[in-house]
Amino acid sequence: MFTVEFSVLLGLFALLGGVSLVQSVRAALPQVAAIRQALAECPEQREVRFTIREVVVRYNDGKVVPLRQRQPVRLTLRPGARAAA
C-alpha cells in the first residue's frame, strides 16, 4: 500500500515539475524572440567611450581628530524613588 501512495506522490510531483517547466518555456520564448529581433536590428559597429580616473592616496593625507574621552555613567538612586514602587 505504501508503494502505491509513494508512486502516486512521485507522479504528482513529476507532473507539477513538468507543468512548471512548460510555463517557464512559454514565458521565455517571446523574450528570446525579442532579443533576437533587437540583435538583428542593431548596427554592426558601436562607439564606446571611457574615462580613466585615478585616485592617489598618500601617507599624510588624512587629519586625525582625537575623540574626547567618555565620562563613566553614574546611576544614582534617590531614596524616594524606591518607596513609590
Residue pairs with C-beta under 8 A, 6 or more apart in sequence:
none
